[in-house]
Amino acid sequence: MYKTSTINSISQVFDRVSRVNHRYLAGIKNIAKIFVTRRSEWSIGIYVGESPLDLVSPHTIINPVLTAQDVTDIPAYFVADPFMVRENDIWHMFFEVLNGIQNKGVIGLATSTDAYKWNYQQIVLDEPFHLSYPYVFKVENDYYLIPETAEASSIRLYKAINFPTQWSYVKDLLAQGDFVDSSVFKYNDLWWLLTATSEARNTLRLYYSQHLMDTWIEHPKSPVIQGNKRIARPAGRVIEFDNKIIRYTQDCEQIYGYQVRAFEITELTTTNYLEQEVKHNPIIQASGMGWNQIGMHHIDAHQIDKKKWVACVDGKRYRLVFDPRFHS
């Protein structure tokens, strides 16, 4: 049997080793806090389904189809907010690229022949202010782009000089306001525009115009949503489906960009606006793992056959990254 003094000596040794290990682990944690940061990383995927209200990740591809690592002409933190159009059997996708040096958004381009496999091309639009949400659409033979330009306090319209790579600023549709994720569409021979406002992004305003280039008038029922982060902020292209107008909206009640809901606009005139939530909600949402672990906040759905829809979406996860710069 060990003497009490021997046992005490062994215990003291273990205590010293434990204190050393504790200090070592604490030092490692402090170093990690300085050089390692947790970053929200958005990437882009493709979903398919029989309707724009019933979409899933297909088994035939591995999502995401585009990430920041695919961007070759600038250092990128993430890619998000995808919109796509099909021209001459080629799919063209426009999306936000967060410039890793300037820490601001620019607009990138990728192309595909089948909407499944995508090839990054280049940055196509860069301004002194932040750009995102590149809402691309065609009017007769011309392509237009309305990116989010809230930092410029305006909704700016661009026109393709040489589609899809060259874009020229045309005019401000609306100015002197805080406009976010503006979404335009044509219905009953009028142009309509939904845009989120307010610092909390919990207010949805509605405008209309006789022509895209004309004066925009705020609807008498605007704001059509006020003080509701769950359903106010637009989340992609407004579409017509089965003789219904469908708008997608970000659900940011829990966290920013958690999931996407859909609403059917049941009445849209210059004097009235009514909508109702569709029964299939949420349309897309965080999966709890992988590339869309903690959020999904955007969708652009296109019909390619009678009962076949394809949509570009985005998803968010957290990633630990090494940052050599000291954090204050």
Secondary structure by P-SEA (a helix, b strand, c coil): cccaaaaaaaaaaaaaaaaaaaaaaaaaaaaaaacbbbbbccccccccccccccccccccccccccccccccccccccccbbbbbbcccbbbbbbbbccccccbbbbbbbbbccccbbbbbccccccccccccccccccccbbbbbccccccccbbbbbbcccccbbbbcccccccccccbbbbbbcccbbbbbbbbcccccbbbbbbccccccccccccccccccccccccccccbbbbcccbbbbbbbccccccccbbbbbbbccccccbbbbbbccccccccccccccccccccbbbbbbccccbbbbbbbbbbbbbbbbccccc
